[in-house]
Structure formats: structure tokens, C-alpha cells
Amino acid sequence: MKIQYRNDGITVFESALYRTTCTVISLAQSVLIVDPNWLPDEIDFIADYVQQHYSGYTQYLIFTHSDYDHIIGYGKFPNAKVIASEKLTSNPRKQEILKQIEDFDNEYYITRNYPLPTLL
């Protein structure tokens, strides 16, 4: 996985797919993980980076919106607290979004070593 930018506690990871990004931000004893996305190896890389650099920090997952590619890495961070807009949590299309994740993984024969999201 490519690190697109790193400076002063901010690291931006770039996915091989669509050049989407995930940003990790350290704040005192907390670490924010914004939109961990796409491929399992990429999400593993992000999780390993967080563990290596911010072990013991309180983890927060921030989802900017509910598109499936933004929430696809949710299960890799089981101890993280989730921050999301009310619009995301009250989205009437939750099941459709979760199905998009399953369809994506099935189409490209992707297996993950963590659970897929079950709720938003």
C-alpha cells in the first residue's frame, strides 16, 4: 500500500483502487482512522501501521459517509469507537450497502480475515 503523505501525526494511505485514501491522524493518546478502504491487504497494512505506531491509543473510526467502500474495513478495527453522521446511521439503504460489500468481494473472489460490517 502506498503512503501518499506523512507529516506531523498525519498519514494518508492510497489504495490501488481508484486512488481512494484512508487518513490516520494521531491526537495526544487517540488515533483517528478515516474511511479504511478497499482491499484486505491494504486494510491489514493500515491496521498494522496503527498498531506499530499507536499501540495503546484509543482508536476512533470516522466514516465520512456510508458508501460501501468507506465502511468496508470496519471489521478490522473491533475495538475502535465509531464516529459517523446521523445521516449514515439512519440511512434507509443499510442492507443494500452491506450487500454491495458482499457483491464486491464475491465478484473479485476476495476473502477477508475480519468480519464484514453488520450494522452501520
Secondary structure, DSSP 8 states (H G I E B T S, - for coil): -EEEEEETTEEEEE-SSTT-EEEEEEETTEEEEE---S-HHHHHHHHHHHHHHHTTSEEEEEESS--HHHHTTGGG-TT-EEEE-HHHHT-TTHHHHHHHHHHHHHHTT---SS---S--
